[in-house]
Amino acid sequence: MEKKKVFFWNRILLGLVMLIPGILKLVATLSGDNFVSGMLSGIVLFAWAPLFWAWILILVEIGVGSAILLNWNVKNASWLAIIILLVAAFTVNLSNPSGILTHVALASNYLIWIAKK
């Protein structure tokens, strides 16, 4: 497979990695499920306003995923994705080693994409 196609499909998958969880969190929040704000309330950094941060997280995940899929401002969107993934790795997934590795590996893939640009 040629390099251009590999980067194209990599960009599509990286966009979906952010877009799909953002949409799922949006649907859950709109249906009255408070799992996102509940998850964030357990993190000291976000405990003071978990619902506010839940909406910020949802909007940023959907925005970042959409920007990457549309190949718009990918470098800046990738930095936001890296921050989200690393915060999730070392807070929410702290007791889950495979979750930490997954989030760190995904963050490194975004770094590779940034270096490519």
N, C-alpha and C positions, 0 to 999 in steps of 0.2 A: 504494500500500500504506500502510495507516495506521501511525502511529508505534509503537503498541504491538506490532504484529506484527513490525516491523523490529527492535525491541529484543529481542523473544522469540527470533527466529531468530539474531540476533547473539549472544545469550547461549548458545544451543545450539552454534553454531559455535566460540565461544571455549572452551566446555567441552570440546568434542571436540579442539581444538588441543592441550590438555594431556593429556587422557585417552588418546587413541590412541597418542602416542609413549611414554607411561608404560607402557601395556600391552605395546607392542612391545618395550620395553626389558626388561620383566619376563619375557616369553616367551623372549627371547634369553638372558637371564641364567640362567633356570632350565634352559635346554637346554644350558648349559655354555659358551656363547659369552661371552668376556670383553671384548667391544667397548666396553661402557659403562665398565667400570673401566679399560680401556686408554685410552679417550678422556680420562678424568679424570686418569689418571696423567701425562699430558703437560701438565697445568695445574699450575703451581707451588703455587697455593692448595690444591689437592686431592691433590697427589702423595704426601703422607705417609700417606694411608689411602684409596686409590682405591676399593677394594671397599666400604668403609663409606659413602663419599660416593655411590657408585653406587646402593646401596640407599636412601639418603636421597632421592636424586633420583627414583628410581622411585616410592617411596611418596608423595612430595610431588606429583609430576605426576599420579598416579592420584587422590590425595585432592583436589587443587585442581580437576581436571577434573570429578570427581564432585560436588563442592560447587557448582560453577558450574552444572552441568546440573540439579542439584536446587534451584537458587536459594536455597542455604543459605550464609549468611556470605560473600556474593559479594565484598564490599569487601575483606575480609582475604585471601580466596583470590586475588583479582586482584593484590594487592600481591606475593604469593608468585610468581605467574605472571610478573609484570614482572621481578622479581629473576632468576628462572631464565632468561627470554628475554634479558635484557641481559648476564648472565654468559656465556651461550652465544654471543651476538652478538660479544662482544669477546674471547673466548678460542678456542673451537672453530672459529668461522667467521671468524677474523681474516684469513685469506688468501682469503676468499670474499666479495667485496663484495656480491653479490646475497644471500647468506646473512645478512650484517650488516643490509642494508636490510629483508629480510623479518622478521627478529627484532625490529628496532626498530619497524617498522610494526605488528606484532602487539602489542608492548608499549604503543604509543600507543593502540591500540584498547582495551586493558584500562584505560588511564587515562581514556579517554572514558567507559567503563562506570562507573568509580568516580565521576567527576564527575556522572554522571546520578543516582546513588543519593543 
